[in-house]
Amino acid sequence: MTEYAARITVKVDPSAEGELGDIIYRAIDKLGDGVQKRAKRVAPVKSGDLRRSIRKVTHRDSASKTTAEIGSDLDYSSHVERGTSKQAAQPYLRPALYQTTGKTE
């Protein structure tokens, strides 16, 4: 999907398929929406391309695994997030993920 992405994955017991799987899918999808929205809000803006390129895709890899992937397909997106030897990091995905999920680094 992306050059650089944050992923939220939930694995459940395969015997919990059906309605529980649907509930988990909707919850992960909604959580991914929140991460995407925050990432767009905190992404540094020079041309606006990075901010506009941030997307979210939610998918089931199997009956027991649901993943929301949030990120950008721009080739420089990871350089902005992590920095380079010539450019300081300007994280936008990790802070968005941590703020949305309540997790700390």
C-alpha positions in Angstrom: 0.0 0.0 0.0 2.5 2.6 1.1 6.2 3.6 1.1 5.9 4.2 4.9 3.1 3.2 7.1 1.8 2.7 10.7 -0.1 -0.5 11.2 -2.7 -1.5 13.7 -3.3 -5.2 13.8 -5.6 -7.3 15.9 -5.5 -11.1 16.0 -8.3 -13.0 17.5 -9.0 -16.7 18.1 -10.2 -18.2 14.8 -13.2 -19.7 16.7 -14.3 -16.1 17.3 -15.2 -15.5 13.6 -18.5 -14.1 12.5 -20.1 -11.2 14.4 -17.0 -10.6 16.7 -14.8 -10.4 13.6 -17.1 -7.8 12.1 -17.1 -5.8 15.3 -13.3 -5.9 15.4 -13.1 -4.9 11.8 -15.3 -1.8 12.3 -13.4 -0.9 15.5 -10.0 -1.1 13.8 -11.3 0.8 10.8 -12.5 3.6 13.0 -9.3 3.7 14.9 -7.4 3.9 11.6 -9.6 6.8 10.6 -8.5 8.6 13.8 -4.8 8.0 13.1 -5.2 9.2 9.5 -6.9 12.4 10.6 -4.3 13.2 13.2 -1.4 12.3 10.9 -2.8 14.7 8.3 -3.1 17.4 11.0 0.5 17.1 12.3 2.3 16.3 9.0 4.7 19.0 8.1 3.6 21.1 5.2 5.9 22.4 2.5 3.9 21.8 -0.7 1.0 19.9 1.0 1.7 16.7 -1.0 2.6 14.7 2.0 -0.5 15.7 3.9 -2.7 14.9 0.9 -1.0 11.6 0.3 -1.8 10.1 3.7 -4.3 7.2 3.2 -5.8 4.4 5.3 -6.6 0.9 4.2 -8.3 -1.6 6.4 -8.3 -5.3 5.5 -8.7 -8.8 6.9 -5.7 -11.0 6.2 -7.6 -13.9 7.5 -10.6 -14.7 9.6 -8.5 -14.0 12.7 -6.4 -11.0 11.7 -7.5 -7.4 10.9 -5.1 -4.6 10.0 -5.5 -0.9 9.4 -2.6 0.6 7.5 -2.1 4.3 7.5 0.7 6.0 5.5 1.9 7.7 2.4 3.1 6.3 -0.9 5.5 9.2 -1.5 9.1 8.1 -1.7 10.3 10.7 0.8 7.6 10.0 3.5 9.9 7.8 5.6 12.6 10.4 5.4 10.3 13.0 6.8 9.2 10.7 9.6 12.6 9.3 10.5 14.9 12.0 9.3 18.2 11.6 7.3 21.8 12.5 7.8 21.0 15.9 6.3 17.4 16.5 7.6 16.0 16.3 11.1 13.1 13.9 11.7 9.6 15.4 11.6 7.5 12.6 12.9 3.8 12.6 12.0 2.7 9.0 11.9 4.1 7.7 15.2 2.7 10.7 17.2 -0.7 10.2 15.5 -0.7 6.5 16.3 0.4 7.1 19.9 -2.1 9.9 20.5 -5.0 8.0 19.0 -4.3 4.8 20.8 -3.2 6.3 24.0 0.1 4.4 23.8 3.4 6.0 24.7 6.7 5.5 22.9 
